[in-house]
Amino acid sequence: MKRSIAALAAATSLMISGSALAQTMDKVVKVGALGDQSGLYQDIGGPGSTVAAQMAIEDSGLLAKGWKIDLISADHQNKPDVAVNIGKQWIDVDKVDVFVDLAASNVGLAIANLSKEKNVVNLNSGSGSSDLTGSQCTLNTVHWPYDTYMLANGTGKALVKSGGDSWFFITADYAFGQALERDTSAAVAASGGKVLGSVKHPLNTADFSSFLLQAQSSKAKVIGLANAGGDTTNAIKQAAEFGIVAGGQKLAGMLMFITDVHALGLNIAQGLNFTESFYWDMNDQTRAFSKRFMERFKKNPPTMVQAGVYASLIHYFKALEALGGNPHDGRMVVAKMKELPTDDPLFGKGSIRADGRKIHPAYLFEVKKPSESKYPWDYYKLVATIPADDAFLPLDKSACPLVKKN
């Protein structure tokens, strides 16, 4: 009798919870594109990420099935406090269900915590810190196109193998730069190289002369630029003025985007090696998407971040459709995203691990010489393909507390 009563109570509880879920489930979604709209990362994500998000909404097919999907955007100014204030307003007042873009790792980590607290979905394409799926992972975050481990093990290992076995870092003094230096130093050491030193610079630095002189005097074979966007391009331009490469040292832009190469020009950028997981000119599918993207966003073809915004949202919408509606429960939606295999025209087939890391191949590229470029934005040549299982930190080595260790 007691067992029967307990079973009945359990069944009743399931029915009530299922009924409550059905009542909260609807076909209304609000997407928040929170990026750098005006600063040194605006070309990486920002306005282009908003365009990519709108394309994902349209390409999802949900609008034709009666769903209502709205998109809003804002500038976080690369400041975590600004980002969190916007995020709270979006969640509490505007009822945003999902964040996208989030360039700048200090912003990305802050929004990851907010998303966990408020139980919304956090699709991070812009931040690079591997801590997002490591020590600071959450059940609400999916980290899409790249991270500092991927960059370090793609570019770092390749350069050590080709003879660049001594390094000096010029590092942006915030979460991303610190994580990138840490992960690259580990990759260099694991490959038999050594790190001779490093120097930190403030975000959005105009004058790199003192940092470059320290790197030059170190006599390191490779100067690793653990920064991004305008900081990277400014450092490379000023290094050319100092004759650093001409003097025999090699520059390694640890995080480079096609917009950075364009800003530098092929005369300066030629020969640079770096790792990305997306290039607009990789295949017919990436070219077709990029053509549509550039019809709307005239400035540049999609960057890896903008591609990540599109692809992550496409998968998010697939998860919502599989659930039969939007439960407005971030952890439930992310769990469904992890359950479904990923497949999109920009990154191909893949998966999302328990720690929230999206898994797909990465590619080591080299910037073409001016004579090798045949048409606009024809900037990269493929050096090596890094298989998906090798591109990111193995799950059994993850510091994510969500991952069960054997």
C-alpha positions, 0 to 999 in steps of 0.5 A: 500500500505504501509503495502504491501511494508513493508511486501515485504521488510520484506520477502525480508530481510528474504530471503537475511538473509536465503541465507546468512546463506546458503552460510556460512553453511558447513560441516566443524568443528574444535574442540579445546581441551584446558586443563591442559596437564601437571599440577595438573589437567592433570589426570582429563581432559587433554590428556584423554579429547582429547581421549574422544573428538576424540571418540565423533567425530567418534561416531557422525556418521558425518564423514561417512556422508561427514563431515570434523571434525578436533581436536587440543589440547593444554595445558593452564597451568592453566593460564587464560592469556595463555588460552586466547592467545591460544584461540584467535590464535585458533579462528582467525587463526585455525578457531576453532568452539568449545572449550572443557575441560577447567579444572580450573575455572579461565581459564573456565571463561576467555574462556567463555568471549572470546567465547562470544566475538568471537561467538564460542561454549564453552562446559565446562566440566572441570571448576566447578564454578557455576558462569559459568551459574550464574552471568557470563553466556553467550549465548555461554556456556554450562556447562556439568557434574558438578558445585560447587552448585551440589557438595555443595548440594550433599556432604555438605547436606549429611554430615550435616544430618549425624551429621557433623554440624560444618565445617572448609574449606581449600580452593584453592585461585582462582575462583573454590575454592572460589565458592565451599566454598561459595556454600558449606557454604550456603548448610551447613547453610541451613541444620542447620550446621555452618561454624567455619572458613576457610583458603586459600592456593595457587594453587598446594601447596606441604605443607598443614601442616599449613592449616591442623593445623588450621583446626584441632585446629578449632575442626570442625567436618568436614574439607571441602577441597574446592580444586581439583586434586593434591591439594586434594590428597596431603591434604588428605595424609598429614591429615592422617600423622597428624592423623586428621581422627583418632582424630575424625574429618571427611574429606570432599573432595568436588570435588573428581575424580576416579583418586584421589581415585586411587592416594590415595589408598583405605587404605587412601581413604576408607570412603570418601563421595563425589558427582559426576554425572558420574562413569565408573561402573554405568551400562552397557552403562558406562562400555561399553564406559569405556572399549573402552576408556581404550583401547585407554587411558591406564592410567585410566577409564574416569573421570567425566570431560572426560565423559562430554567432550564426551557427550557434543560433541555428543550433539553438533554434533546432533545440527549441524546435525539438523541445516543441517550444521555448520553455524559457529555461536556459539549462533545459535548452542547453541540455537539449543542444548538447543532446543533438549533434551539430551540423551547419554550413559554416562549421560542418558536423560536430557536437557540444560536450558536457563542459559546453565546449563546441567541438569541430576542426580547426585550421592553421593558415598562412597569409598569402603574398600579394602576388598570390591573392587573386580576388578581394579578401583572398588572403589565406592559404591552408597549412594544416587541418587540426582534427576536432578531437585534437583542436580543443582540450581533452574532456578528461583534462577539463577543469570544469566541475560539471565533468565527471572524472573517472 
